[in-house]
């Protein structure tokens, strides 16, 4: 099993940047693929992007590709979501999720990831 904890959320103006962190703990944490999901009020939780357990392979949904990037530091068991050129429509609670040995090569579904963090709020104002 793995435990996840997000940090780094906050409020920014459109065009700004934020970096979210997902710290994973557990003896096999480095063997988990990490995905980022987000959920805006009244909307379903959606896949944002993910990184394979072996890194550095990443995959993003179209609306964030080119603006967001994901990296992982296995020495710290931490995955980062760098968000640039933020837009008001990026406003949501962001969650990191984990699944062991998953190859992240397509849009993920929440039910594919058994482990979740508590979420962190990102608010982008226009």
N, CA, C and O atoms as CSV, one atom per row, in Angstrom:
chain,resi,resn,atom,element,x,y,z
A,1,UNK,N,N,0.832,-1.196,0.000
A,1,UNK,CA,C,0.000,0.000,0.000
A,1,UNK,C,C,0.864,1.243,0.000
A,1,UNK,O,O,2.057,1.198,0.302
A,2,UNK,N,N,0.232,2.360,-0.348
A,2,UNK,CA,C,0.927,3.629,-0.381
A,2,UNK,C,C,-0.004,4.706,0.157
A,2,UNK,O,O,-1.213,4.660,-0.070
A,3,UNK,N,N,0.548,5.651,0.854
A,3,UNK,CA,C,-0.210,6.808,1.340
A,3,UNK,C,C,0.251,8.042,0.574
A,3,UNK,O,O,1.441,8.215,0.311
A,4,UNK,N,N,-0.705,8.895,0.220
A,4,UNK,CA,C,-0.424,10.057,-0.600
A,4,UNK,C,C,-0.851,11.330,0.112
A,4,UNK,O,O,-1.866,11.353,0.807
A,5,UNK,N,N,-0.070,12.386,-0.066
A,5,UNK,CA,C,-0.416,13.679,0.525
A,5,UNK,C,C,-0.042,14.785,-0.453
A,5,UNK,O,O,1.122,14.938,-0.824
A,6,UNK,N,N,-1.056,15.558,-0.865
A,6,UNK,CA,C,-0.819,16.670,-1.782
A,6,UNK,C,C,-0.522,17.947,-0.999
A,6,UNK,O,O,-0.932,18.105,0.151
A,7,UNK,N,N,0.194,18.842,-1.649
A,7,UNK,CA,C,0.430,20.171,-1.113
A,7,UNK,C,C,0.708,21.112,-2.269
A,7,UNK,O,O,0.968,20.676,-3.391
A,8,UNK,N,N,0.653,22.402,-1.988
A,8,UNK,CA,C,1.024,23.392,-2.988
A,8,UNK,C,C,-0.126,24.120,-3.649
A,8,UNK,O,O,0.106,24.981,-4.498
A,9,UNK,N,N,-1.343,23.808,-3.293
A,9,UNK,CA,C,-2.466,24.520,-3.883
A,9,UNK,C,C,-2.517,25.966,-3.414
A,9,UNK,O,O,-1.791,26.369,-2.505
A,10,UNK,N,N,-3.385,26.733,-4.050
A,10,UNK,CA,C,-3.539,28.129,-3.670
A,10,UNK,C,C,-4.320,28.888,-4.704
A,10,UNK,O,O,-4.977,28.304,-5.565
A,11,UNK,N,N,-4.243,30.208,-4.611
A,11,UNK,CA,C,-4.968,31.091,-5.520
A,11,UNK,C,C,-3.987,31.893,-6.349
A,11,UNK,O,O,-3.030,32.461,-5.823
A,12,UNK,N,N,-4.233,31.937,-7.656
A,12,UNK,CA,C,-3.388,32.706,-8.562
A,12,UNK,C,C,-4.271,33.397,-9.586
A,12,UNK,O,O,-5.433,33.035,-9.773
A,13,UNK,N,N,-3.711,34.381,-10.235
A,13,UNK,CA,C,-4.409,35.023,-11.338
A,13,UNK,C,C,-4.144,34.259,-12.622
A,13,UNK,O,O,-3.154,33.537,-12.746
A,14,UNK,N,N,-5.042,34.433,-13.565
A,14,UNK,CA,C,-4.877,33.787,-14.864
A,14,UNK,C,C,-3.519,34.138,-15.460
A,14,UNK,O,O,-3.058,35.278,-15.395
A,15,UNK,N,N,-2.901,33.122,-16.039
A,15,UNK,CA,C,-1.566,33.292,-16.587
A,15,UNK,C,C,-0.460,32.948,-15.618
A,15,UNK,O,O,0.701,32.849,-16.013
A,16,UNK,N,N,-0.798,32.765,-14.361
A,16,UNK,CA,C,0.183,32.440,-13.346
A,16,UNK,C,C,0.533,30.968,-13.310
A,16,UNK,O,O,0.075,30.180,-14.137
A,17,UNK,N,N,1.356,30.612,-12.332
A,17,UNK,CA,C,1.846,29.240,-12.202
A,17,UNK,C,C,1.714,28.757,-10.767
A,17,UNK,O,O,1.744,29.537,-9.816
A,18,UNK,N,N,1.569,27.455,-10.648
A,18,UNK,CA,C,1.601,26.783,-9.350
A,18,UNK,C,C,2.285,25.443,-9.534
A,18,UNK,O,O,2.262,24.865,-10.621
A,19,UNK,N,N,2.888,24.959,-8.476
A,19,UNK,CA,C,3.440,23.603,-8.488
A,19,UNK,C,C,2.836,22.827,-7.326
A,19,UNK,O,O,2.954,23.213,-6.163
A,20,UNK,N,N,2.198,21.744,-7.671
A,20,UNK,CA,C,1.642,20.839,-6.667
A,20,UNK,C,C,2.614,19.704,-6.418
A,20,UNK,O,O,3.332,19.271,-7.320
A,21,UNK,N,N,2.627,19.233,-5.193
A,21,UNK,CA,C,3.460,18.093,-4.827
A,21,UNK,C,C,2.583,16.966,-4.321
A,21,UNK,O,O,1.549,17.192,-3.692
A,22,UNK,N,N,3.008,15.764,-4.603
A,22,UNK,CA,C,2.333,14.563,-4.102
A,22,UNK,C,C,3.410,13.698,-3.458
A,22,UNK,O,O,4.228,13.085,-4.144
A,23,UNK,N,N,3.395,13.660,-2.148
A,23,UNK,CA,C,4.370,12.863,-1.414
A,23,UNK,C,C,3.797,11.489,-1.137
A,23,UNK,O,O,2.712,11.358,-0.571
A,24,UNK,N,N,4.528,10.472,-1.536
A,24,UNK,CA,C,4.074,9.090,-1.352
A,24,UNK,C,C,4.898,8.436,-0.256
A,24,UNK,O,O,6.118,8.596,-0.196
A,25,UNK,N,N,4.229,7.714,0.592
A,25,UNK,CA,C,4.937,7.012,1.654
A,25,UNK,C,C,4.540,5.547,1.645
A,25,UNK,O,O,3.427,5.190,1.258
A,26,UNK,N,N,5.460,4.715,2.072
A,26,UNK,CA,C,5.249,3.280,2.050
A,26,UNK,C,C,6.473,2.621,1.464
A,26,UNK,O,O,7.204,3.252,0.701
A,27,UNK,N,N,6.717,1.373,1.799
A,27,UNK,CA,C,7.960,0.708,1.393
A,27,UNK,C,C,8.110,0.499,-0.096
A,27,UNK,O,O,9.229,0.318,-0.575
A,28,UNK,N,N,7.010,0.518,-0.851
A,28,UNK,CA,C,7.088,0.297,-2.296
A,28,UNK,C,C,6.615,1.515,-3.080
A,28,UNK,O,O,6.154,1.386,-4.215
A,29,UNK,N,N,6.728,2.689,-2.480
A,29,UNK,CA,C,6.164,3.908,-3.089
A,29,UNK,C,C,6.700,4.175,-4.490
A,29,UNK,O,O,5.955,4.652,-5.346
A,30,UNK,N,N,7.963,3.881,-4.743
A,30,UNK,CA,C,8.560,4.186,-6.039
A,30,UNK,C,C,8.036,3.291,-7.156
A,30,UNK,O,O,8.321,3.549,-8.326
A,31,UNK,N,N,7.284,2.258,-6.831
A,31,UNK,CA,C,6.762,1.352,-7.852
A,31,UNK,C,C,5.355,1.713,-8.314
A,31,UNK,O,O,4.729,0.967,-9.067
A,32,UNK,N,N,4.865,2.857,-7.861
A,32,UNK,CA,C,3.507,3.285,-8.191
A,32,UNK,C,C,3.501,4.359,-9.264
A,32,UNK,O,O,4.240,5.339,-9.171
A,33,UNK,N,N,2.673,4.180,-10.275
A,33,UNK,CA,C,2.374,5.270,-11.196
A,33,UNK,C,C,1.512,6.283,-10.457
A,33,UNK,O,O,0.666,5.914,-9.642
A,34,UNK,N,N,1.727,7.540,-10.740
A,34,UNK,CA,C,0.985,8.611,-10.097
A,34,UNK,C,C,0.214,9.396,-11.151
A,34,UNK,O,O,0.777,9.808,-12.166
A,35,UNK,N,N,-1.049,9.596,-10.908
A,35,UNK,CA,C,-1.873,10.420,-11.786
A,35,UNK,C,C,-2.445,11.578,-10.991
A,35,UNK,O,O,-2.659,11.487,-9.782
A,36,UNK,N,N,-2.683,12.657,-11.694
A,36,UNK,CA,C,-3.366,13.813,-11.120
A,36,UNK,C,C,-4.766,13.887,-11.732
A,36,UNK,O,O,-4.939,13.807,-12.948
A,37,UNK,N,N,-5.743,14.040,-10.867
A,37,UNK,CA,C,-7.125,14.273,-11.258
A,37,UNK,C,C,-7.564,15.609,-10.674
A,37,UNK,O,O,-6.930,16.148,-9.767
A,38,UNK,N,N,-8.647,16.124,-11.204
A,38,UNK,CA,C,-9.213,17.337,-10.630
A,38,UNK,C,C,-10.732,17.259,-10.687
A,38,UNK,O,O,-11.316,16.575,-11.528
A,39,UNK,N,N,-11.340,17.977,-9.769
A,39,UNK,CA,C,-12.800,17.994,-9.722
A,39,UNK,C,C,-13.268,19.403,-9.399
A,39,UNK,O,O,-12.979,19.944,-8.332
A,40,UNK,N,N,-13.987,19.974,-10.327
A,40,UNK,CA,C,-14.590,21.289,-10.131
A,40,UNK,C,C,-15.997,21.105,-9.573
A,40,UNK,O,O,-16.597,20.044,-9.747
A,41,UNK,N,N,-16.529,22.130,-8.903
A,41,UNK,CA,C,-17.879,22.010,-8.329
A,41,UNK,C,C,-18.912,21.634,-9.378
A,41,UNK,O,O,-19.000,22.263,-10.432
A,42,UNK,N,N,-19.689,20.606,-9.082
A,42,UNK,CA,C,-20.749,20.187,-9.980
A,42,UNK,C,C,-20.295,19.376,-11.172
A,42,UNK,O,O,-21.099,19.035,-12.039
A,43,UNK,N,N,-19.008,19.065,-11.220
A,43,UNK,CA,C,-18.480,18.301,-12.349
A,43,UNK,C,C,-17.866,16.991,-11.883
A,43,UNK,O,O,-17.549,16.818,-10.706
A,44,UNK,N,N,-17.706,16.074,-12.825
A,44,UNK,CA,C,-17.088,14.802,-12.501
A,44,UNK,C,C,-15.570,14.972,-12.348
A,44,UNK,O,O,-14.965,15.898,-12.890
A,45,UNK,N,N,-14.995,14.061,-11.603
A,45,UNK,CA,C,-13.555,14.057,-11.452
A,45,UNK,C,C,-12.929,13.660,-12.788
A,45,UNK,O,O,-13.341,12.678,-13.405
A,46,UNK,N,N,-11.927,14.432,-13.233
A,46,UNK,CA,C,-11.321,14.148,-14.510
A,46,UNK,C,C,-9.811,14.005,-14.407
A,46,UNK,O,O,-9.150,14.621,-13.571
A,47,UNK,N,N,-9.301,13.166,-15.292
A,47,UNK,CA,C,-7.859,12.927,-15.384
A,47,UNK,C,C,-7.174,14.164,-15.939
A,47,UNK,O,O,-7.623,14.744,-16.928
A,48,UNK,N,N,-6.083,14.565,-15.295
A,48,UNK,CA,C,-5.292,15.699,-15.773
A,48,UNK,C,C,-4.036,15.201,-16.474
A,48,UNK,O,O,-3.760,15.589,-17.609
A,49,UNK,N,N,-3.286,14.355,-15.810
A,49,UNK,CA,C,-2.063,13.802,-16.375
A,49,UNK,C,C,-1.489,12.793,-15.419
A,49,UNK,O,O,-1.908,12.692,-14.266
A,50,UNK,N,N,-0.518,12.041,-15.913
A,50,UNK,CA,C,0.075,11.032,-15.072
A,50,UNK,C,C,1.489,10.708,-15.504
A,50,UNK,O,O,1.919,11.056,-16.604
A,51,UNK,N,N,2.201,10.038,-14.621
A,51,UNK,CA,C,3.577,9.628,-14.893
A,51,UNK,C,C,3.711,8.162,-14.534
A,51,UNK,O,O,3.219,7.707,-13.501
A,52,UNK,N,N,4.384,7.435,-15.404
A,52,UNK,CA,C,4.565,6.008,-15.197
A,52,UNK,C,C,5.388,5.729,-13.952
A,52,UNK,O,O,6.151,6.575,-13.485
A,53,UNK,N,N,5.215,4.521,-13.423
A,53,UNK,CA,C,5.941,4.174,-12.216
A,53,UNK,C,C,7.441,4.222,-12.448
A,53,UNK,O,O,8.201,4.541,-11.534
A,54,UNK,N,N,7.876,3.907,-13.673
A,54,UNK,CA,C,9.302,3.897,-13.974
A,54,UNK,C,C,9.812,5.260,-14.431
A,54,UNK,O,O,11.022,5.463,-14.538
A,55,UNK,N,N,8.887,6.211,-14.704
A,55,UNK,CA,C,9.258,7.535,-15.164
A,55,UNK,C,C,10.191,7.480,-16.359
A,55,UNK,O,O,10.779,6.418,-16.562
A,56,UNK,N,N,10.387,8.485,-17.156
A,56,UNK,CA,C,9.733,9.791,-17.071
A,56,UNK,C,C,8.514,9.920,-17.983
A,56,UNK,O,O,8.081,11.032,-18.283
A,57,UNK,N,N,7.954,8.781,-18.428
A,57,UNK,CA,C,6.874,8.834,-19.403
A,57,UNK,C,C,5.622,9.447,-18.792
A,57,UNK,O,O,5.170,9.038,-17.722
A,58,UNK,N,N,5.074,10.431,-19.488
A,58,UNK,CA,C,3.903,11.140,-18.995
A,58,UNK,C,C,2.819,11.197,-20.050
A,58,UNK,O,O,3.076,11.005,-21.238
A,59,UNK,N,N,1.606,11.464,-19.603
A,59,UNK,CA,C,0.477,11.604,-20.517
A,59,UNK,C,C,-0.460,12.638,-19.934
A,59,UNK,O,O,-0.685,12.661,-18.724
A,60,UNK,N,N,-1.014,13.505,-20.788
A,60,UNK,CA,C,-1.880,14.582,-20.331
A,60,UNK,C,C,-3.154,14.649,-21.151
A,60,UNK,O,O,-3.191,14.224,-22.306
A,61,UNK,N,N,-4.191,15.185,-20.541
A,61,UNK,CA,C,-5.386,15.470,-21.319
A,61,UNK,C,C,-5.097,16.668,-22.212
A,61,UNK,O,O,-4.220,17.482,-21.922
A,62,UNK,N,N,-5.844,16.759,-23.292
A,62,UNK,CA,C,-5.558,17.769,-24.308
A,62,UNK,C,C,-5.589,19.192,-23.758
A,62,UNK,O,O,-4.772,20.022,-24.159
A,63,UNK,N,N,-6.503,19.484,-22.860
A,63,UNK,CA,C,-6.696,20.864,-22.416
A,63,UNK,C,C,-5.540,21.407,-21.576
A,63,UNK,O,O,-5.440,22.615,-21.364
A,64,UNK,N,N,-4.671,20.521,-21.102
A,64,UNK,CA,C,-3.536,20.999,-20.291
A,64,UNK,C,C,-2.191,20.697,-20.937
A,64,UNK,O,O,-1.154,21.181,-20.484
A,65,UNK,N,N,-2.213,19.894,-22.002
A,65,UNK,CA,C,-0.945,19.523,-22.625
A,65,UNK,C,C,-0.247,20.772,-23.130
A,65,UNK,O,O,-0.858,21.625,-23.774
A,66,UNK,N,N,1.035,20.866,-22.832
A,66,UNK,CA,C,1.814,22.042,-23.208
A,66,UNK,C,C,1.862,23.111,-22.127
A,66,UNK,O,O,2.737,23.977,-22.142
A,67,UNK,N,N,0.921,23.050,-21.187
A,67,UNK,CA,C,0.915,24.003,-20.065
A,67,UNK,C,C,1.336,23.340,-18.758
A,67,UNK,O,O,1.972,23.964,-17.907
A,68,UNK,N,N,0.975,22.079,-18.612
A,68,UNK,CA,C,1.287,21.336,-17.392
A,68,UNK,C,C,2.402,20.324,-17.667
A,68,UNK,O,O,2.537,19.821,-18.783
A,69,UNK,N,N,3.184,20.040,-16.655
A,69,UNK,CA,C,4.185,18.995,-16.749
A,69,UNK,C,C,4.237,18.239,-15.426
A,69,UNK,O,O,3.868,18.760,-14.373
A,70,UNK,N,N,4.699,17.012,-15.509
A,70,UNK,CA,C,4.804,16.149,-14.329
A,70,UNK,C,C,6.215,15.595,-14.264
A,70,UNK,O,O,6.792,15.198,-15.276
A,71,UNK,N,N,6.753,15.576,-13.065
A,71,UNK,CA,C,8.056,14.955,-12.855
A,71,UNK,C,C,8.022,14.208,-11.531
A,71,UNK,O,O,7.167,14.458,-10.681
A,72,UNK,N,N,8.950,13.304,-11.372
A,72,UNK,CA,C,9.013,12.581,-10.104
A,72,UNK,C,C,10.440,12.513,-9.625
A,72,UNK,O,O,11.380,12.401,-10.411
A,73,UNK,N,N,10.580,12.583,-8.321
A,73,UNK,CA,C,11.866,12.441,-7.667
A,73,UNK,C,C,11.757,11.232,-6.750
A,73,UNK,O,O,11.234,11.326,-5.640
A,74,UNK,N,N,12.252,10.103,-7.221
A,74,UNK,CA,C,12.104,8.872,-6.447
A,74,UNK,C,C,12.984,8.860,-5.207
A,74,UNK,O,O,12.769,8.043,-4.312
A,75,UNK,N,N,13.969,9.744,-5.137
A,75,UNK,CA,C,14.767,9.823,-3.917
A,75,UNK,C,C,13.944,10.424,-2.780
A,75,UNK,O,O,14.213,10.185,-1.602
A,76,UNK,N,N,12.930,11.211,-3.162
A,76,UNK,CA,C,12.047,11.828,-2.176
A,76,UNK,C,C,10.641,11.219,-2.211
A,76,UNK,O,O,9.769,11.619,-1.440
A,77,UNK,N,N,10.424,10.250,-3.109
A,77,UNK,CA,C,9.095,9.668,-3.287
A,77,UNK,C,C,8.046,10.749,-3.491
A,77,UNK,O,O,6.966,10.704,-2.904
A,78,UNK,N,N,8.374,11.703,-4.316
A,78,UNK,CA,C,7.489,12.848,-4.555
A,78,UNK,C,C,7.302,13.066,-6.051
A,78,UNK,O,O,8.250,12.986,-6.831
A,79,UNK,N,N,6.060,13.344,-6.432
A,79,UNK,CA,C,5.711,13.680,-7.807
A,79,UNK,C,C,5.205,15.112,-7.829
A,79,UNK,O,O,4.458,15.535,-6.948
A,80,UNK,N,N,5.623,15.852,-8.850
A,80,UNK,CA,C,5.282,17.257,-8.958
A,80,UNK,C,C,4.407,17.496,-10.188
A,80,UNK,O,O,4.643,16.930,-11.256
A,81,UNK,N,N,3.408,18.330,-10.021
A,81,UNK,CA,C,2.590,18.804,-11.144
A,81,UNK,C,C,2.860,20.299,-11.290
A,81,UNK,O,O,2.399,21.108,-10.485
A,82,UNK,N,N,3.604,20.647,-12.315
A,82,UNK,CA,C,3.896,22.046,-12.604
A,82,UNK,C,C,2.816,22.574,-13.542
A,82,UNK,O,O,2.612,22.042,-14.634
A,83,UNK,N,N,2.138,23.610,-13.111
A,83,UNK,CA,C,1.027,24.168,-13.892
A,83,UNK,C,C,1.370,25.595,-14.282
A,83,UNK,O,O,1.512,26.464,-13.423
A,84,UNK,N,N,1.500,25.829,-15.565
A,84,UNK,CA,C,1.815,27.152,-16.099
A,84,UNK,C,C,0.646,27.667,-16.932
A,84,UNK,O,O,-0.235,26.906,-17.332
A,85,UNK,N,N,0.657,28.962,-17.184
A,85,UNK,CA,C,-0.391,29.595,-18.004
A,85,UNK,C,C,-1.776,29.181,-17.522
A,85,UNK,O,O,-2.628,28.789,-18.321
A,86,UNK,N,N,-1.992,29.267,-16.237
A,86,UNK,CA,C,-3.248,28.806,-15.666
A,86,UNK,C,C,-4.427,29.635,-16.157
A,86,UNK,O,O,-4.315,30.836,-16.404
A,87,UNK,N,N,-5.551,28.958,-16.290
A,87,UNK,CA,C,-6.794,29.569,-16.749
A,87,UNK,C,C,-7.865,29.405,-15.691
A,87,UNK,O,O,-7.784,28.483,-14.880
A,88,UNK,N,N,-8.867,30.271,-15.672
A,88,UNK,CA,C,-9.953,30.105,-14.698
A,88,UNK,C,C,-10.594,28.723,-14.749
A,88,UNK,O,O,-11.037,28.215,-13.718
A,89,UNK,N,N,-10.651,28.112,-15.914
A,89,UNK,CA,C,-11.256,26.783,-16.025
A,89,UNK,C,C,-10.389,25.678,-15.414
A,89,UNK,O,O,-10.818,24.526,-15.343
A,90,UNK,N,N,-9.178,26.017,-14.974
A,90,UNK,CA,C,-8.351,25.050,-14.253
A,90,UNK,C,C,-8.711,25.006,-12.765
A,90,UNK,O,O,-8.190,24.171,-12.025
A,91,UNK,N,N,-9.589,25.889,-12.333
A,91,UNK,CA,C,-9.998,25.927,-10.938
A,91,UNK,C,C,-10.683,24.617,-10.550
A,91,UNK,O,O,-11.639,24.191,-11.199
A,92,UNK,N,N,-10.189,23.985,-9.490
A,92,UNK,CA,C,-10.717,22.688,-9.052
A,92,UNK,C,C,-9.953,22.244,-7.815
A,92,UNK,O,O,-8.953,22.848,-7.426
A,93,UNK,N,N,-10.444,21.182,-7.214
A,93,UNK,CA,C,-9.651,20.454,-6.228
A,93,UNK,C,C,-8.823,19.431,-6.992
A,93,UNK,O,O,-9.356,18.658,-7.788
A,94,UNK,N,N,-7.544,19.432,-6.749
A,94,UNK,CA,C,-6.625,18.531,-7.438
A,94,UNK,C,C,-6.231,17.397,-6.502
A,94,UNK,O,O,-5.884,17.617,-5.341
A,95,UNK,N,N,-6.292,16.184,-7.029
A,95,UNK,CA,C,-5.967,14.983,-6.282
A,95,UNK,C,C,-4.847,14.234,-6.984
A,95,UNK,O,O,-4.797,14.194,-8.214
A,96,UNK,N,N,-3.952,13.643,-6.209
A,96,UNK,CA,C,-3.062,12.670,-6.804
A,96,UNK,C,C,-3.555,11.280,-6.417
A,96,UNK,O,O,-4.140,11.074,-5.354
A,97,UNK,N,N,-3.299,10.342,-7.311
A,97,UNK,CA,C,-3.767,8.979,-7.141
A,97,UNK,C,C,-2.679,8.021,-7.608
A,97,UNK,O,O,-1.841,8.381,-8.435
A,98,UNK,N,N,-2.692,6.817,-7.085
A,98,UNK,CA,C,-1.617,5.871,-7.377
A,98,UNK,C,C,-2.144,4.499,-7.734
A,98,UNK,O,O,-3.157,4.039,-7.207
A,99,UNK,N,N,-1.434,3.860,-8.640
A,99,UNK,CA,C,-1.704,2.471,-8.989
A,99,UNK,C,C,-0.369,1.814,-9.286
A,99,UNK,O,O,0.457,2.357,-10.020
A,100,UNK,N,N,-0.167,0.639,-8.706
A,100,UNK,CA,C,1.154,0.017,-8.806
A,100,UNK,C,C,1.427,-0.499,-10.204
A,100,UNK,O,O,0.602,-1.191,-10.801
A,101,UNK,N,N,2.582,-0.154,-10.710
A,101,UNK,CA,C,3.114,-0.637,-11.988
A,101,UNK,C,C,2.279,-0.223,-13.211
A,101,UNK,O,O,2.455,-0.787,-14.291
A,102,UNK,N,N,1.395,0.730,-13.057
A,102,UNK,CA,C,0.570,1.159,-14.204
A,102,UNK,C,C,1.403,1.909,-15.228
A,102,UNK,O,O,2.252,2.724,-14.868
A,103,UNK,N,N,1.166,1.640,-16.480
A,103,UNK,CA,C,1.752,2.418,-17.583
A,103,UNK,C,C,0.720,3.466,-17.967
A,103,UNK,O,O,-0.361,3.128,-18.448
A,104,UNK,N,N,1.044,4.719,-17.761
A,104,UNK,CA,C,0.101,5.798,-18.023
A,104,UNK,C,C,0.256,6.228,-19.477
A,104,UNK,O,O,1.155,7.000,-19.811
A,105,UNK,N,N,-0.622,5.724,-20.336
A,105,UNK,CA,C,-0.498,6.013,-21.763
A,105,UNK,C,C,-1.799,6.492,-22.375
A,105,UNK,O,O,-1.909,6.615,-23.595
A,106,UNK,N,N,-2.780,6.761,-21.538
A,106,UNK,CA,C,-4.066,7.230,-22.034
A,106,UNK,C,C,-4.787,7.940,-20.893
A,106,UNK,O,O,-4.306,7.973,-19.760
A,107,UNK,N,N,-5.955,8.508,-21.214
A,107,UNK,CA,C,-6.774,9.150,-20.186
A,107,UNK,C,C,-7.171,8.106,-19.158
A,107,UNK,O,O,-7.704,7.052,-19.508
A,108,UNK,N,N,-6.914,8.396,-17.897
A,108,UNK,CA,C,-7.249,7.442,-16.849
A,108,UNK,C,C,-8.638,7.681,-16.285
A,108,UNK,O,O,-9.211,8.762,-16.419
A,109,UNK,N,N,-9.161,6.644,-15.651
A,109,UNK,CA,C,-10.449,6.734,-14.946
A,109,UNK,C,C,-10.173,6.668,-13.451
A,109,UNK,O,O,-9.247,5.982,-13.018
A,110,UNK,N,N,-10.972,7.380,-12.660
A,110,UNK,CA,C,-10.738,7.328,-11.211
A,110,UNK,C,C,-10.749,5.915,-10.643
A,110,UNK,O,O,-10.000,5.617,-9.713
A,111,UNK,N,N,-11.597,5.036,-11.195
A,111,UNK,CA,C,-11.692,3.694,-10.611
A,111,UNK,C,C,-10.483,2.822,-10.918
A,111,UNK,O,O,-10.382,1.707,-10.407
A,112,UNK,N,N,-9.563,3.316,-11.745
A,112,UNK,CA,C,-8.343,2.561,-12.033
A,112,UNK,C,C,-7.273,2.772,-10.964
A,112,UNK,O,O,-6.273,2.054,-10.926
A,113,UNK,N,N,-7.488,3.754,-10.103
A,113,UNK,CA,C,-6.470,4.115,-9.128
A,113,UNK,C,C,-7.003,3.860,-7.724
A,113,UNK,O,O,-7.927,4.544,-7.284
A,114,UNK,N,N,-6.438,2.888,-7.016
A,114,UNK,CA,C,-6.980,2.527,-5.706
A,114,UNK,C,C,-6.563,3.422,-4.551
A,114,UNK,O,O,-7.189,3.390,-3.492
A,115,UNK,N,N,-5.527,4.213,-4.733
A,115,UNK,CA,C,-5.022,5.022,-3.616
A,115,UNK,C,C,-5.095,6.502,-3.969
A,115,UNK,O,O,-4.753,6.911,-5.079
A,116,UNK,N,N,-5.550,7.299,-2.998
A,116,UNK,CA,C,-5.814,8.724,-3.250
A,116,UNK,C,C,-5.315,9.595,-2.107
A,116,UNK,O,O,-5.304,9.193,-0.943
A,117,UNK,N,N,-4.903,10.803,-2.480
A,117,UNK,CA,C,-4.634,11.808,-1.474
A,117,UNK,C,C,-5.904,12.550,-1.106
A,117,UNK,O,O,-6.985,12.239,-1.606
A,118,UNK,N,N,-5.768,13.525,-0.234
A,118,UNK,CA,C,-6.933,14.236,0.293
A,118,UNK,C,C,-7.369,15.394,-0.587
A,118,UNK,O,O,-8.473,15.912,-0.419
A,119,UNK,N,N,-6.529,15.807,-1.515
A,119,UNK,CA,C,-6.864,16.886,-2.426
A,119,UNK,C,C,-6.352,18.231,-1.956
A,119,UNK,O,O,-6.173,18.466,-0.761
A,120,UNK,N,N,-6.119,19.114,-2.922
A,120,UNK,CA,C,-5.688,20.472,-2.624
A,120,UNK,C,C,-6.386,21.427,-3.598
A,120,UNK,O,O,-6.495,21.142,-4.790
A,121,UNK,N,N,-6.851,22.554,-3.078
A,121,UNK,CA,C,-7.635,23.489,-3.883
A,121,UNK,C,C,-6.734,24.379,-4.730
A,121,UNK,O,O,-5.746,24.932,-4.246
A,122,UNK,N,N,-7.094,24.503,-5.994
A,122,UNK,CA,C,-6.445,25.451,-6.905
A,122,UNK,C,C,-7.525,26.390,-7.420
A,122,UNK,O,O,-8.529,25.946,-7.977
A,123,UNK,N,N,-7.319,27.680,-7.234
A,123,UNK,CA,C,-8.274,28.686,-7.688
A,123,UNK,C,C,-7.559,29.676,-8.597
A,123,UNK,O,O,-6.566,30.290,-8.206
A,124,UNK,N,N,-8.075,29.824,-9.808
A,124,UNK,CA,C,-7.490,30.740,-10.789
A,124,UNK,C,C,-8.507,31.833,-11.076
A,124,UNK,O,O,-9.614,31.553,-11.536
A,125,UNK,N,N,-8.138,33.052,-10.809
A,125,UNK,CA,C,-9.052,34.168,-11.029
A,125,UNK,C,C,-8.709,34.892,-12.325
A,125,UNK,O,O,-7.555,34.949,-12.748
A,126,UNK,N,N,-9.746,35.439,-12.935
A,126,UNK,CA,C,-9.536,36.132,-14.218
A,126,UNK,C,C,-9.187,37.586,-14.009
A,126,UNK,O,O,-8.978,38.316,-14.979
